[in-house]
Amino acid sequence: MSAILNGVTHLLSSNYGIDPQLMKALDVTGLSFFDSTIVTLRDQANKHFEGTFTASAIKFHLESDGVSGALKWAILSASSVHDNCAFPDIKSLIGRLSIFDLGYFDWPRFKEMKEMGAYFLSRLKSNSTVYIDEIVLGLGKKHLGKRLGDLNFKKSRGDVIEFTTHRKIGKQRVKFRVIGFWNAILKRYHWYVTNLECNAIYIAPLYRLRWQLELLIKSAKQSLNLNQITSENKRIIINLCTAKLIALTISMVIRQIGLLNIIGEQRNSISLQRSAMVLANLSKDFVNYIIDALDGCRKLLRARLKVLLNELYDPNYKKRRSSMQSLIDLAYEVG
């Protein structure tokens, strides 16, 4: 099953459709999103998959490509395993920008990524002790040397705030960028930490892209039944989970087929959820093709796929621009 998953993953071109202006602005070779999701199992499976809030549950640790949506890395564990304990070899991330949620927040890992030439972007943990070493944007000199948590921002200061801070990790003093964006609804700043060297204006829109992986997981649960595992046998559970990851990856192949058939802004109207829905509708045809790969099954699968490709496109894409398209537009505006 793992070999099949790797084979299907290789069908996807992670950089296909990547916008050159955006990559030039960010100065990275690609984008990766990291997240995890938990699926509850029967209580009897807790011997192999100990739960955190339930007796037994399995956790999917995932890395997806930020452009194609393809799974780049995945591992299964008991839900009690913390996200920080399941992470790919950093060598595979060199040159790429990895965007994390707070579950992956880890100063030593950030240091290692920085030293190896990998880039990261994460929300700053609210309880992090961060001092202002050097002000870049949006703050007066009186704030130098102060702790971020001691500052009281009652209203927006208008501009993006940026400063550098340091962490003592081992015997080294490591420098990081900290960037703040005002949230008009919550009336407070959202703070991000990164080693990316691009214009600070890209940071918040970049972090919003991580929502794509959330949508990928949501579509896998809703359309591909990722959260329905009824066995308590370890081997069966692992095989079922791997099969669901294969199905999820095939849905990304379908999405890429759609990308190959269109150009322009409509490329960004193909949603991950719609790709999973199309696969769910084609599931029986895929099974028939795999079991009996005759010309008749192949022709039927192709014919149904051709008809359903139109369902990949969001009809409201002109009214509701995607986060990726908004970021690309920003790259061309800023230059």
N, C-alpha and C positions, 0 to 999 in steps of 0.2 A: 504493500500500500504506500509506503514511504517513497519507493522508487517511482510509482505512478504519479504521486504528488510532485516529485522533483521534475519528472518528464513533462507534465502539464505546465508547470511553472516556467520551464524553459521555452515554451511556446510564446511567451509574452516578451515583448521588447519594452523594457522599463523606460527608455528614453524616447520612445516614439511619441511624437506630438509635443515634445517639450519646447517651450517658447525660448528662442535664443536670446531675446532681449532681457527676459526675466533671469535666465541663468547668468548672463553677463552682469546684471545688476547685483546679483547675490554672490557671484564668483564661486559657485559650487558646481559639482558634477551631477547632482541629483538630490532628491528629497526622500526622506524616510519618515514614516509615522509609527510610533510605538503605542501599544495599548494592550490591555488584557480583558478577558471577559470570563465570567464564571457560569457553569452549567450545573445545576443541582442533579445529583444522582440518587439512586435508592440507598437507604441507610445501610444496607448490607455491604455496600461497596467501600465503606469507610476504612477497611483494612489497607487498601491501596491508595484511596483518594480521600484523605481526611478533610473534612469541611471546616469552615471558619464560623459561619453563622448557621449552618445546617450540619447534620451528621456526616454527610458525604457530598463532595462536589469536585468537579474537575475544572482546571483553569486553562484557558487558551492564551498563551503569550504570543503576540503577533507583531510583525513588522510588515508594513505595506509600502509599496512604492507610491510616492506622492503624486505622480503623473498618471501612470497607467492604472493604479489601484491594485496592482498585482501583489500577491503575497511574496515577500522576499525571504522571510524566515518565520518559522512557527515551532513552538514546543509545547507539550502538554505536561501538566503537573497537578498535584493536589492543590486545591484552592487555598490551603494554608500557606503555600509557598509565596513569599513576598515578590513583587514584580522585580525588585532590585536583584533578586537571586537567580533570575532567568533572563539572560541577555546574550546576544550573539557576540562573536569575536569582533572587537573594535576595528581590526584590520579590514574587515569587510565594509566599514563605514568611512574609510579614508576618502576625503574629498567631498563627501555627501553631507547634507544638513539633516540631522536627526531632530525631530520635534517630539517632546515628551509631555506627558501629563505629570502631576505631582508625585505619582506613584514611583517614578523613576528618578526623582530628585536625589542627587548624590554628588557632593563636591569632589570626592576622590575620582569618580568616574569622569566628571567634567574635566578635571585636570589631565587625566590619561588621554581623553579624546583630543584635548587641545595640543598635547605634546605629540600625538601621532598624526595630526593633520586632519582630524575629523571635526565636524562642526555640530554644535548642539544649540537648541533653543528650548527653554523651559520656563514655566511660571516660577516665580520666586516663592518659596514657602513663607508663610506669614510669620512663623516663629524663628526665621533665620536672623542671626545677628550680623547685620551688614553695616559697615561704616563707609562714609563718603570720603574717598581718597582724592578724587579729582573730578571737578565739575565740567561737563561738556556742554550741556544744554539745560536751560530752564530753571536753574537755581542760582541764588546769590552766593557770594564768597563766604558769607556768615555761616553757611551750612557745612563748610569744610570740616571734616573730622567728626561730624555728628553721626549718631546712629540713626538709620532710616526709620526705625520703629518709634523714635522719639519725636519725629516731625509730625505736625498736625496740618493736614491739607483739608480745609473746610470747603474749598471751591476750586474749580479748575484754574490752573495758572496759564491756560491758553496754549502753551507749546508742549511738545513732548519733553519729558525730563530724561536726561541721560547723565550718568556719572560712572566712574570706575571704582571698584572695590577690590579687596584682596582677601584671600583665605590662606591661613597657614596650614598646609597639608604636609604632614611629615616634617621635614626640615626646610621645606620650600615655601616661599611667599608667592602665591599665584594670583595673577590679575584677571579680573572678569569685568565685562560690561553689564551694567544694570540700566534698564530702560523702563520708563513709566508712561502709561497712557491713561488719560482720564476717562472714567466710565460715568457718563452723564446720568444714567438711570440709578446706579448705586451710589453716586456722589462720592466716589473715591478712585484712587489710582489702582490700576493693575500693573504689577511689576514683573519684569522678565529678566532672566539672566542668560547670557549668550557669549560665545567667542566669535560669532559672525562679525565680519567687518563691513557690512553693507550700511547704507543710509538707515538711520534709526526709524524712519517712517515706515519701513517695510515690516518691522517686527510684529506688531499686533495683527496685521492682515495675514502674515505668515502663520502665526499661531492658530488663527481661525481655520486654516486649512486642515488642522488635525481632526476637525469634526468629520472629515471625509471617512476616516477610519471608524469613527463611531457609527456612521451611517452604514458602512460596510458590515459591521458586526450586527447592527439592527436588522439589515436586510437578510443576513444569514439566518437569524433567529426566526424572522417572520416568514420568509419565502422558502428557505432551505431546511427548516426544522432543526437548526443547530442545537436548540435547547431541549430536544426530545430524545433522551437516551434512557431506555427502560431496562437495560441489562445490568447485572451486578458482577459479571465476569470481567476481569481486568483486560484480557486480550480482546474480547468483543467490544468493550468500551473504547479501547484505543483504536481499533479498526474502524468502528463507527465514526469516531471523531475525525480520523484521518480521511475517511470517505467524504465527510461533510466539508473538510477543507479542500478536497479535490473538486467537489461540486462548486464551492465558492470560487476556486481558481478558474474553472471552466466558464463561470459567468463573466469573469474578467476577460477571458479569451473572446467571448461573444461581444463584450463591450469594445474590444480592440478591433474586431471585424467591422463594427459600426463606425469606428474612427477611421478605418481605412477607406470607407465609402463616402466620406464627406470632408469638406474643407471649410475654413473660415470659422466664425464665431459659433456656429451650430455644433462644432466639435465639443464644446464645453457644455452642451445641453444633454449629454448622455449620462444619466445618473447611475450610480452603483445599484440602487434599489431596483431600478427598472431592468438592469441586466440580470439580477437574480430572479426577478419575476418571469422574465423570458425563459431562463433556464428551467424554472419550475414547470412551465408549460410544455417544455420540450423533453422533460425527464423520461417519459416512457419511450419516446423516439430514440433518445440516446441509449437507453438500456437495450432496446431491440437491435440497434446498430452494433453495440458492443458484443451482444450474445451471438448475433447472426449478421455479420458484415457483408450482406449480399448487396447487389446493385440496387435492388428495390428498396431496401432499408436506407441505403445511402441517399438515394434520390428523394425519398420521402422526407428525410431529415433536412436535406438542403432546401427543399421546397418550403417546409414549415419554417425553417430559420429565415429564409428570404422574406416570407410574409411578416414574421414577427419582428424583424429588424426595425420596422417603422415604430414599434412600441418602445424602442430604446430612447427616443428623443422626447425631452420634456417640451410640450407645446407652449409652455409659458416662459421659455428661456429668455426671450427678449424683454419680458416684463420683470423677471426676477434673475438678475445676473448671479452666476455662481461665484463663490469665493475665489476660485482660481482665475476666472476671467477678470474680476475686479483687481486682483493682484497684478495680472498681466497689463491691464490698462494703466495701473499706477506706474509700472516699470517704464512704459512708453511716455507717460507724462513727465516723470522725473528725469528720464534719459539716463 
